[in-house]
Amino acid sequence: MLSPGNINDIAMAPALLAAAAPIGRLIADKAYDANSLRQLLAAQATRAVIPSTASRSRPIRYSKAAYRQRNLIERMFARLKDFRRIATRYDKLARNFLAGALLAATVIWWLN
C-alpha cells in the first residue's frame, strides 16, 4: 500500500494488518506504540513487539530478542533508498513511484 508522504505510518497500520495474512507477532518501533494498535493486535491474537515511548507512565514489556530482528527490515529500506528515484520520491504519480519501488526491490532481490 502506498500512502501520502505527509501522514504518519501508524495511520496505515490497520489497513495493512487487514490486508495481511494472519501473523503471530508484529515487530515495530516506538512510533507504533499506541493503545489502539495494541488493542487491534490483541483482537487478532497477534503479539506486539513494540517498545514503549517515554511518555508512558508504566512501560509495556516486549521481547528484546525478537526486537533485534527488526534490523533486517531497516536494512531493506536502506537498500531501497540507495535508488535515488525511491529516496527522493522523484515520480509525481503514485503508480509510477510504486512501480519504481517494485523494480528496485526486484533488482535488490536478484543481486542477492
N, C-alpha and C positions, 0 to 999 in steps of 0.2 A: 504494500500500500504506500502511496505517496501522499505526503501531507504538505500543506503550505509551510514555507520556511519560518513564518512568524508565530507559530504556536508551539507550546511545549510538547515534549514527547509523550507525556503521560495522558494527554488528551486522546491520543490514538490507541492507547493500550487496550481498552475494552473492545474496540473493533478488531484489533489484531488477534486478541485472545478468542474472539468469536469465530474468526476465520481459520484459526489453527486447529490442528488435531488435538485430542486430549493430551495434556502434558503433566508430568509428575512434579516438576518444580520450575520456578521461574527465577532466573538469576538476573538481577538488575542493580543499578547503582542507587545512590541516595535520592536522586531526582524522582524515583518511583515510590518513595516512601509516603504513601497516602492511605488513610484508613479505608477509603472507598475501593482502592485497588486491592488491598489486603482482603477485604470482605468478598470481593468478586472472586479472588483466587481461592478463598476458603470455600465458597459455594461450589466451585468446580473441583474441589478436592485436590488443589494444586498447592504445593509447599512453596512459600515465598522465601527466597534467599536474598533479602534486601536489607542492607544496614540502615539503622535509624538515623534520622537527621539530628542535629544538635539541639533542635528546638523541642524534641520530645522530653518530657519530664522523666518517663520511665522507658529506657531503650528496650526495643524488642530484640530478642535473641535471634541469631541466624547462624548458619553453618559457615565458618570461615574457610574450611577446606573446600566446600562446594563453591564459595565465592571466588576462590582463586582461579577457577576455570573461566571466569569472565574475561580474562586476558585474551583468550582465543578470539572472542568477538571483537574486542578492541583492536587487536592486530589486523583482523579482516577489514574493519572500517579504515584503518590507517593505510592498508594496501589499496583500497578503493580510492582514497584521496590522493594517491600518487598520480592518478589520472587527472590532469588539470581541468578537463571538462566537467568532471564529477565534483571536484573540490570547490570550484567557483560557481557551480550551477550555471554554466555558460548558456545552456539552452533555455529559451523562453517558454516553450511548451512542455507541459508535464510529461506527455507521452514520449517526446524526444529525450528528455532527461532520463526517464525510466529505461528507455531502450539503451541509452549510453551506459547506464549503471549495470544493466544486464550484460551488455557486451564486455564491459570491464571485468565483471565477476567471472564471465566465461573465460576470458584471457588469463586471469589470475589462476583459475582452476586448472586450465590447460597447462600452464607453465609449472605448476607444482606437480 
